[in-house]
Amino acid sequence: MAIANEAQLSVYRATLSRRQFVKSGGALVVGVAFVGPSLLKAQGFQAPKVTGAPFKNSLDPTQLSSWIEIHPDNTVLIRTGKSDFGQGSTFTAYRQIVADELSVSFEAITTVVAGHTDQTPDGSGAFDFLGRGTPNIRKAAAYTYQALLDLASERLKVPKDQLTAKDGVFSGGGKSIAYGDLVKDQQLKLTIPVSGDLTGIMGLTVEGNPPMKPVSAYTVIGKSHPNSIITSKVTAKETWATDIRLPGMLHGRMVHPKTLGSTLVSVGQLDKSKFPNSQVVVKGNLVGVVAPTEWEAIQASQQVASATKWTDWKGLPGNEKLYDSLRKEADWTTAPVMKSDANKGDVPAALASARKKFSATYHFPFMKHAPIGPTIAVADVKPDGAVHIHTHNQNPQALRGEIATMLGTTPDHVIVHTHPGAGHYGRSNGGNSGAEDDAVILSQAVGKPVRVQWMRAEDLQWSTQSPAAFADVEFALDEKGRIAGYQIDHYMPAFQDDRPIGAILAGLPTMPAPGGGGSGFTSSTANFLGDPWSYDLVPNVAERGHGTFQVGQKASPLAVGLRDHSMRTPGQYQQNYPRELAFSEAAALAGADPIQFRIDHAKEERLINVLKQVRDASGWSTRPSPSSGAKFVGSTPVRGRGVSAMFRSGTHWACVCEIAVTPSTGAIAVEKYTIAVDPGIVVNPAQLKRQVEGGAMMGISHALYEEAMFDESGITSRDWNTYPIAKMTDTPEIKVVLINNPKVGSYGGGSEAANALAAPAIAAALHDATGKVLRRLPLKRAYVQALLKS
Amino acid sequence: MVKIIVNGVQREVQAPDDTPLLYVLRNDLQLSGPQFGCGLAQCGACSVLVEGKEVRSCVTLVSTVANQEITTLEGLPARWAKLKGLSPDQAKDILHPVQQAWIAEQTPLCGFCQSGMMIVATELLESNPNPTVAQIKGAFTTSGPSPHLCRCGSYTAIIDAVKHAAVIMARGGK
């Protein structure tokens, strides 16, 4: 290859290097230079040096690796470690953000690479896509634009400040050049600085501060560009994780222990006359069956399960005793007590001197993420130790680290491909969704690719859950009916157990259990305060978080217990529900309208605005709760309304729920749901609206139905009858008010928060309708009926 | 060996008679529309049309649908083409109005349940071309062995899409 010259150019903290006159093609590729030694530190893996050997099976940090490629035909390719779980952001918002930063059209971005650990740069999970306004891909695009601008200025001999870019063409000084022509016949590599831990939950972060496009220059952001993956799914063209079939692949099904603390006594004999082609795999307490066909694997695993013997175990409190057991028996002293940044004043003094006092405890149950399809993975462990995993996983790089730890190898031996599948709502954001480690263990044992899919009951009974919590609230009102002092103590077990369950059962290495000495916030038992305080005008505030170990974990011989995992709006959900319901109760005690009461305690203009917008859009009439028609007896539905608010990921939210409750049955119907959202800049209005509607509906489901049931031995919710979720007839009229607020200057997240707003608003509406408050979720018939009879 | 007619094509399958239709469609015929959600006829992710009627393929033994017409998501365009009497050439690049509406309304979130949802929508609209919202809710909740469940909460988007599909069908598919 003829190389005419090599040059280097510094672009902010990035470096542009070039080789001109390659024979054909050419491109500008954006690679990564790692800063600091932290890459893969969790697994003790040595960080590759920028000038050293490439990190096998990852994007090469020195030669090729890519966030963005500009091609001679003016098309653009982007790569992201964040894979789509139904949020749609990688196919819409990411293209829009890159298009505006680069000044190209949405359509010019023809390829989005995501989900493959050997083809994407940054790791992290399928959450927080918009990165509080600056996702990695935005900075990568901003660097790329600066590099292109430098190239154009040099080529056209026009100063940079006289060039303007539009639709992938620079113009100025009477000349113009397309991006494709700038890169044609050249090898251009832009190396940008990043930091972080590739296989850690947060992945890598692009560093430096390249100039960003001013909001006023956006032309693509703000439009409802359609999501390309929707078309491929609707037309049956998509390859789902469930569709992956490798040559020679066997189907696997697991035989899970009898309880969450059972150990294996004896494995059932496989009936070879019925299942001649099946094979049983046993490793420690892990039992699986493989067969050439899926139906044989299912039947054979059921036959083996019926003959397999396990020890008994009873180490859980059961639903009825949960909150009592948590309060009285859990260890709340080992984890540090977390204190809010909002704490101020002297709450005890305020409580002592105020006119009206209030105290109450609020209870939040274990909930299942409950993906509509159970966990699925295909693993192929090759004789040379290379491991390929095809799955549907929110954090493939973290999974890679976990599988390497399990096998006692390094992450460079593991390649994870994540394909579309059922939404996980956070369950796999720390790296495993359930089936991956099972599939690896079975594949290694039989020497062939193995596909493992859990059955419905296993996916409810052996997966993690969103942790239960309770909160003690005390507040006092002054003589003007304003809150003089407010305190809340949040209690919640560890919220993120990322140990793969198959590895635990097989007795293979995993990261420590939460509170077991692991590093990072997800390994802690501390109860972090995640619900930013919204009511700045309350003079005395004390918020504290108390954490403990997972329920039953220490008592289980398997160290399993009720394993928890963050779920959509994690932690903040458990904290915002008591806060917002208590705020509605405070308004009632003060004889004030609950929206006006919130506004009167708020200083933040965006919060006040969403409250006013939701008030107007819902047709709210200003009055205190309960309503004058409140009734807690009879078989005629009574109506009520409630409000809630939240600030999350740079976004302000408020919702109003209007319900009808039938006192004699305890049945609640949400009739109308109005929600106002101010994320700052609205990137894609149609997509955001659908995300908000979905979140709202999931929240109604949580609020009315969802509670993971368990006895002393394990989860007893095993199907959609024993873990009911909302159905279409539960759908209210949903009204979404999107507030585009460009002066905020960034875009917030729209896929979380909405699911958490319904519960406190519906609970407040129940109070409005009946005069009685249920301080426990879910607001299911039996609990509501019992409350109204009390 | 069982003969079934899938999306207009006769297929002979070697799977044992007691194999649920879902595994035959997915594994033997490599169709990706119907999905395994529960295996219990409680969610509808696996729904297909058998002789125009929605069934849960996860609990339907393949031998019970021998020689019957089965339509999956993959077969919706051809089903519409047949209904409209289109020539193979005219039918080449079309989508069923339900699919068109699902795209236009940007209905799926994760999309795992949506094949089943589009199957129900097709069944509903073939018998009731202009359903009310209450009829739509009824069709997706009480018409089958269980409600059709969407965990992502796309019910509003589905209602919008069914109404939109009815409009497209009334216009003759455009």
Interface residues (C-beta under 8 A of the other chain):
Chain A: F85 G86 Q87 G88 P226 N227 I229 I230 T231 K233 V234 T235 A236 E238 T239 W240 T242 D243 R245 T293 E294 W295 A370 P371 I372 G373 P374 P420 G421 A422 G423 Y425 Q453 M455 R456 A686 Q687 R690 Q691 E693 G694 G695 A696 M697 M698 I700 S701 D719 W720 N721 I725 A726 K727 M728 T729 D730 T731 I734
Chain B: A15 P16 T19 P20 Y23 R26 N27 Q30 L31 S32 G33 Q35 F36 G37 C38 G39 L40 Q42 C43 A45 T72 L73 E74 L95 Q99 W102 I103 Q106 T107 P108 L109 C110 G111 F112 C113 Q114 S115 M118 I136 K137 G138 F140 T141 T142 S146 P147 H148 L149 C150 R151 C152 G153 S154 Y155 T156 A157 I158 I159
